[in-house]
Amino acid sequence: MPKAETPPRTPTAGPLCGVRVVELAGIGPGPFAAMLLADLGADVVRVDRPGGPGLGIDPAHDVTNRNKRSVVVDLKAPDGPARVLDLAERADVLIEGYRPGVAERLGVGPGSCHSRNPRLVYGRMTGWGQDGPLAPRAGHDIGYIALTGALGMIGAPDTPPPAPANLLGDYAGGSLYLVVGILAALHHARGTGTGQVVDAAVVDGTAHLSSMIHGMLAAGGWQDRRGANLLDGGCPFYGTYETADGRYMAVGALEPRFYAEFTRLLGIPDPAPAARDDPARWPGLREAVAVRFRSRTRDEWTAVFADSDACTAPVLSLREAPHHPHLAARGTFTDHGGLTQPAPAPRFSATPTSVRTGPALPGADTEAVARDWDLPGDRDPSPAPLPDSAPHNPQRPDPAPHNPQ
């Protein structure tokens, strides 16, 4: 069957140009990790399922699928596993987020993949990890950070710990540790010719993030309760305060000279310096700071602290942040295809990165990937239809990906 005309291959740029990644579609930290690799220049092919795993949002707006390409494969179809193994044979990295054992039952586990490609780095993203009593259980970000002690550090002592979105567990403790592991294993594979499995668990990464706090706890410099420490809101010069218009300012004036600048600009009375080093006087200092902040609007205080070393900043909303002068000057956010989104990070002097393409639409790149990766023709059927827009049903039986959120 003659092939239809296909668009040019997705241009690549960045330090991972030439690295091929297969992402078995899931939700949460796996897709974000794959996006980071794609932002760094890797050729990421997302293997979507018929019906999709999605979050009920339009795939055209899912920026975690930017800079990727997509094919649709039904792993329950007779040729499904073989099609994934064809990709794995030609890849440097594979990422999956199933519950432990599911990939093996589907025929695309590490053993099957490494038999085709011994150099492959096989990245596994879960919440609980590949072993342990909770490994087979479902979970979400908030449960993972709860067990590690991280959630128990957040919030005022007289209120329940707040849910910090899913940034701390899924993305900091999950995605970023998966990417670090993949890059380290990729370095090893290129030096030795031997791939390996990277077991990235949100609980492991989140616990690791608290290393400094555990050191402070052991040294007696941290109390194991909320709102009683230097960095958890217990300190009156490290926290947030409401302003006259119901908005907020964030204060982080820890060092003495920054604290002096903060209190001077805020207009705190003379006893403030002595109160800084006396926790017994912190409640009074906190009230004095709160009263002052309530006397002006957020924008008025922003102007007061502008161009100072008082370490004080306005608390901005998601829609406000891209317009802040500093973030705008650095291009911290970018617009692509009408979508405002964070720009790739970090930055590189010799191999700059960019948002090259918008979110990959499920199945849109089947023919281009088959051509560019030189896939077998007998496993390159016509592109599968786009999945419907039904949201992911967490009760569907395996092989639904383990949800590591």
Summary of the structure (lengths in Angstrom):
residues: 405
radius of gyration: 24.6
end to end distance: 42.6
largest distance: 84.2
contacts: 1263
relative contact order: 0.18
helix: 37%
strand: 13%
